[in-house]
Amino acid sequence: MQKPIFMIGWEFPPHNSGGLGVACAGLTRGLASLGHQIVFTLPQSMPAGVSHQSMSFVHADGQKMKMIHVNSFLQPYLQKQRTWEKQFENHVQQYYSDMVEEAEKYGDTVSELAGEHEHQVIHAHDWMSIPAGIKSKQKSGRPLVVHIHSTEYDRSGGFRPQSNIADIEYRGMDAADRVVTVSHYTKRMLEQYYSIPSEKIDVVHNGIDPNPDFHQQVLTEYLQDRPLIVFVGRLTIQKGPEYFLSVAKEVIALSPRAVFVLAGHGDMYQSLLVSAAEQGLSGSVLFAGFLRGKEKTQLFRRANVFVMPSVSEPFGIVALEAALERTPVVVSKTSGVSEVLPHAVPIDFWDVHKMRDAIVDLISDPATHAQHVAAGLNHANALTWDKAAREIDQVYRRVVGA
């Protein structure tokens, strides 16, 4: 089926804070290679000079919906003027209130844009795009696919999920003709917490861009005589960076030359920084900030172990990225990526001692390390965005009866 697709998103590289934007970029390229014509809506226009042959971009309101980077787990979603008003407040509910209001306004504008572009399917990504997806379906009568990359229960780490966000998610999935999740783990969550029928849900695992240029020269000649263990992700309760810090203390006690790197931004940055200092870890725990492109690549290539201790992780593209760069992967059992990386070491996010033992084994036993590198690379190479796009194409065929 080669039909026009009206795709609704909230972030897209270079305006992205994590895996959602990466997934949207990879998936649209894969769909375009199958011949689909994609109109991708965003709250703001892409920067000058940024274009993609695989799709055309439309933006709802470049003046009112201004995405910028802020030190919050919601980046880059906040309005510029509201960022300054709220930056000294600690009320998560207030951030979400702004977000709900903006998502609804976005939906009103996008539904008007839907009438200006020919399309056979509406495809909405995550809750910020759900109001737009529902309103666009009501306006055009076209089938709606809702793609769940993360739920409110994931983002809150299971602690005080915001009922208004969860309600939007439920309304979107209830109105959708098909629901796509990025893992069986997430599918089970939708069945358990949202009572979405199993037969309405299609699982399409995320992919990754192949890496034919592994031998491209990037700087990895630093700390060569010390084991390097890395965390890459938002510094939020969902991603479990506090467990990474606890593991660091345990590993350093056994391997004093080990260095731990946290790469990312988020609302826990200050507390993690203080905690590392209070525990006397400042000389062994480094905070690298948000990394992308070559900087992230060189960190993965230099790392001896990548650790993803997420409390609840629908997928975890960074684990694939690490495996593709020949880095052994340790992941929490509550993660979707473990379904497609069977050789990753799965450990309960709270089990600091088992995680310590797995890391020490990987940094001290060359044979074990090499075995994990080979297996991880083999599995990661098989998980392309083209594969994911072919599966999404089958979802489109179901909803249009093709």
C-alpha positions in Angstrom: 0.0 0.0 0.0 1.5 3.3 -1.1 -0.9 6.0 0.4 -0.5 9.5 1.9 0.0 9.4 5.6 -0.8 12.3 7.9 1.6 11.8 10.8 1.3 13.8 14.0 4.4 14.2 16.2 5.7 16.5 18.9 9.4 16.3 18.5 11.8 15.5 15.6 15.6 15.8 15.4 17.3 18.2 16.0 14.4 19.2 18.3 14.3 16.0 20.4 15.1 15.1 24.0 15.3 11.3 23.5 14.0 8.3 21.8 10.7 9.6 20.6 12.2 11.9 18.1 14.8 9.4 17.0 12.0 6.8 16.4 9.9 9.2 14.4 12.9 10.0 12.2 13.9 6.4 11.6 10.3 5.2 11.0 9.4 7.9 8.5 12.6 7.2 6.5 11.7 3.6 6.4 8.1 4.3 5.4 9.2 6.6 2.7 11.4 3.9 1.2 8.3 1.8 0.8 6.7 4.6 -1.3 4.5 6.2 1.4 3.9 10.0 1.1 4.2 11.5 4.5 3.1 14.8 5.9 4.6 15.2 9.3 3.1 17.9 11.7 5.1 19.5 14.4 4.5 22.3 16.9 7.3 24.4 15.4 9.0 24.6 12.0 12.2 22.9 11.3 15.4 25.1 11.5 16.6 26.7 8.2 18.6 24.3 6.2 17.0 21.2 7.8 15.0 19.2 5.2 14.1 15.6 4.6 13.4 14.1 1.2 11.3 11.4 2.8 8.5 13.7 3.9 7.1 17.2 4.0 6.8 19.1 7.3 4.0 21.4 8.4 4.0 23.2 11.7 1.0 24.3 13.8 2.1 27.6 15.1 5.8 28.6 15.1 5.2 31.6 17.3 3.1 30.1 20.1 4.6 26.6 20.2 8.2 27.3 20.7 10.3 24.2 21.7 13.5 24.9 23.5 15.9 23.0 25.8 15.2 23.5 29.5 16.5 21.6 32.5 13.4 19.5 32.9 12.3 16.0 32.2 9.7 17.6 29.8 12.2 19.2 27.6 11.9 20.4 24.9 8.1 20.6 25.2 7.6 23.8 27.2 6.7 27.2 25.8 9.5 29.8 26.0 7.5 32.3 28.1 6.3 29.7 30.5 9.7 28.2 30.9 10.8 31.4 32.7 7.7 31.6 34.8 7.9 28.0 36.0 11.6 27.3 36.2 11.9 27.9 39.9 8.7 25.9 40.8 8.8 22.2 41.7 5.2 21.4 41.0 5.1 18.7 38.4 1.4 19.0 38.1 1.8 22.6 36.9 4.1 21.5 34.1 1.6 18.9 33.0 -1.2 21.4 33.2 0.6 23.6 30.7 1.3 20.6 28.6 -2.3 19.5 28.5 -3.4 22.9 27.4 -0.8 23.1 24.7 -1.6 19.6 23.4 -5.3 20.5 23.1 -4.4 23.8 21.3 -2.1 21.9 19.0 -4.9 19.5 18.3 -7.2 22.3 17.2 -4.7 23.6 14.7 -3.6 20.2 13.4 -7.2 19.1 12.7 -7.5 22.2 10.4 -4.2 21.3 8.7 -5.5 17.7 8.2 -8.2 19.2 5.9 -5.6 20.8 3.7 -3.6 17.6 3.0 -4.7 14.5 1.2 -4.3 11.4 3.4 -5.6 7.9 3.9 -4.3 7.2 7.4 -3.7 9.4 10.5 -0.7 8.3 12.6 -0.3 10.0 16.0 2.8 9.5 18.3 2.3 9.5 22.1 -0.1 11.5 24.3 0.9 15.0 23.2 -0.3 14.2 19.7 -3.4 12.2 20.7 -5.8 15.2 20.9 -4.7 16.2 17.4 -5.2 12.6 16.2 -8.7 12.4 17.6 -9.8 15.8 16.2 -8.3 15.0 12.8 -10.2 11.7 12.6 -13.4 13.5 13.5 -12.8 16.0 10.8 -11.6 13.8 8.0 -13.2 10.5 8.9 -9.9 8.7 8.1 -8.7 5.8 10.3 -6.4 6.6 13.3 -3.3 4.7 14.4 -2.1 5.7 17.8 1.6 4.8 18.4 2.5 4.4 22.1 6.2 4.9 22.7 5.8 5.6 26.5 2.9 5.8 29.0 2.3 8.0 31.9 3.0 4.9 34.2 6.4 4.6 32.6 7.3 8.3 32.9 6.2 8.6 36.5 8.2 5.4 37.4 4.9 4.1 38.9 4.8 6.9 41.4 1.8 9.3 41.3 1.0 9.0 37.6 -1.0 12.1 36.4 -4.6 11.0 35.9 -5.2 13.7 33.3 -2.4 12.5 31.1 -3.4 8.8 31.5 -7.0 9.9 30.6 -5.8 11.4 27.3 -3.8 8.3 26.6 -6.9 6.1 27.2 -9.2 8.4 25.0 -6.7 8.2 22.2 -6.4 4.4 22.3 -10.1 4.0 22.6 -10.7 6.2 19.6 -7.9 4.6 17.5 -8.6 2.0 14.9 -5.3 0.3 15.8 -2.8 0.8 18.6 0.9 0.2 18.1 3.3 -0.4 21.0 7.1 -0.6 20.9 7.2 -3.8 22.9 5.2 -6.7 24.4 6.1 -5.1 27.7 4.2 -2.0 26.8 1.3 -4.0 25.3 0.9 -5.8 28.6 0.8 -2.4 30.4 -2.0 -1.1 28.1 -4.0 -4.3 28.8 -3.5 -4.0 32.5 -3.8 -0.2 33.2 -5.9 1.0 30.3 -8.0 -2.2 29.6 -7.2 -2.0 25.9 -8.2 -5.3 24.1 -5.2 -7.4 23.2 -6.5 -7.9 19.7 -6.5 -4.1 19.0 -2.7 -3.8 19.7 0.1 -4.4 17.3 3.7 -4.7 18.6 6.3 -3.1 16.4 9.8 -3.0 18.0 11.9 0.0 17.3 14.9 -0.2 15.1 18.2 1.5 14.5 20.1 2.9 11.6 22.8 0.5 10.3 26.3 1.6 11.1 28.5 0.8 8.0 31.1 3.5 9.1 32.2 1.9 12.3 35.8 2.5 11.3 35.2 6.2 10.9 37.7 8.0 13.0 36.2 9.3 16.3 38.1 10.3 19.4 38.1 7.4 21.9 41.6 7.8 23.2 40.7 8.9 26.7 40.9 7.1 30.1 42.3 4.2 28.2 43.7 2.5 31.3 40.5 2.7 33.2 37.2 0.7 32.8 34.4 3.0 31.6 30.8 2.3 32.4 28.1 4.6 30.9 24.5 5.6 31.3 22.8 7.5 28.5 19.3 8.9 29.0 17.2 11.5 30.7 18.1 12.1 34.4 14.5 11.3 35.6 12.9 8.9 37.9 11.8 6.7 35.0 15.4 6.0 33.8 16.8 5.0 37.2 20.0 7.1 37.3 20.0 6.9 41.1 20.4 3.1 40.8 23.3 3.7 38.4 24.9 5.9 41.1 24.4 3.2 43.7 25.9 0.6 41.4 28.9 2.9 40.8 29.6 3.0 44.5 29.5 -0.8 44.7 31.7 -1.4 41.7 34.3 1.3 42.6 34.7 -0.5 46.0 35.9 -3.6 44.1 37.5 -1.9 41.1 38.7 1.6 42.3 39.9 2.6 38.8 36.4 2.3 37.3 34.9 5.5 35.9 31.1 6.0 35.5 29.6 8.5 33.1 26.1 9.8 33.2 25.2 11.4 29.8 21.9 13.3 29.8 19.8 16.1 31.2 16.8 16.0 33.5 15.2 17.2 36.7 17.4 14.9 38.9 20.7 16.4 37.7 21.3 18.5 40.8 20.3 15.8 43.3 22.5 13.3 41.6 25.5 15.7 41.5 25.1 16.4 45.2 24.7 12.7 46.0 27.9 11.8 44.1 29.8 14.5 46.0 28.4 13.4 49.4 29.4 9.8 48.7 32.9 10.8 47.7 32.4 9.7 44.1 33.2 13.0 42.3 36.5 11.7 41.1 35.0 8.6 39.6 31.5 9.7 38.4 31.4 12.2 35.5 28.3 14.1 34.2 28.6 14.6 30.5 25.3 16.5 29.7 23.1 15.7 26.7 25.0 14.0 23.9 24.1 13.4 20.3 25.8 12.4 17.1 29.5 11.9 17.1 29.8 12.7 20.8 27.5 9.9 21.8 29.1 7.5 19.3 32.6 8.1 20.7 31.3 7.6 24.3 29.7 4.2 23.3 32.8 3.1 21.4 35.0 3.9 24.4 32.7 2.4 27.0 33.4 -1.1 28.4 29.8 -1.5 29.6 26.5 0.3 28.9 23.9 0.2 31.8 20.2 1.0 31.4 18.6 0.6 34.9 15.2 2.0 33.9 12.3 1.6 36.4 10.0 1.2 33.4 11.3 1.4 29.8 8.9 0.7 26.9 11.8 0.1 24.6 15.3 1.7 25.0 16.8 2.6 21.7 20.1 3.6 23.4 20.7 0.0 24.3 20.6 -0.9 20.5 22.9 2.1 19.8 25.4 0.8 22.4 25.3 -2.8 21.1 25.8 -1.5 17.6 29.0 0.2 18.7 30.3 -3.0 20.2 29.5 -2.3 23.8 28.1 -5.0 26.2 24.7 -4.1 27.5 23.1 -4.5 31.0 19.4 -3.6 31.1 16.6 -3.7 33.6 14.1 -6.6 33.3 11.4 -3.9 33.0 12.5 -2.9 29.5 11.2 -3.7 26.0 14.6 -3.8 24.4 15.4 -7.0 26.3 12.9 -8.7 24.0 15.1 -8.2 21.0 18.6 -8.2 22.6 18.5 -11.7 24.2 22.2 -11.5 25.0 21.9 -8.3 27.1 22.2 -9.0 30.8 18.7 -8.5 32.3 18.6 -7.5 36.0 16.0 -6.0 38.3 16.6 -2.3 38.3 16.7 -2.3 42.1 19.1 -5.2 42.4 22.3 -3.2 42.8 24.4 -6.2 43.9 23.6 -8.3 40.9 24.2 -5.4 38.6 27.6 -4.8 40.3 28.5 -8.4 39.8 27.5 -8.3 36.1 29.6 -5.2 35.5 32.7 -6.5 37.3 32.5 -9.7 35.3 32.3 -7.8 32.0 35.2 -5.4 32.8 37.5 -8.1 34.2 36.9 -11.1 31.9 37.9 -10.4 28.3 36.3 -13.6 27.0 32.9 -12.7 28.6 33.2 -9.2 27.2 34.0 -10.4 23.7 31.1 -12.9 23.8 28.6 -10.2 24.7 30.0 -7.8 22.0 29.6 -10.3 19.2 26.1 -11.4 20.2 24.9 -7.9 20.8 26.2 -6.7 17.5 24.5 -9.5 15.7 21.1 -8.8 17.2 21.3 -5.1 16.8 22.2 -5.3 13.1 19.0 -7.2 12.4 16.8 -4.5 13.9 16.5 -1.9 11.2 14.0 0.9 10.7 13.1 -0.7 7.4 12.0 -3.8 9.2 9.9 -1.7 11.6 8.4 0.3 8.6 7.3 -2.9 6.9 5.4 -3.9 10.0 3.8 -0.5 10.3 2.8 -0.8 6.6 0.9 -4.0 7.5 -0.9 -2.0 10.3 -1.9 0.6 7.7 -3.2 -2.2 5.4 -5.4 -3.5 8.2 -7.0 -0.1 8.9 -7.8 0.7 5.3 -8.7 -2.8 4.3 -6.0 -3.0 1.7 
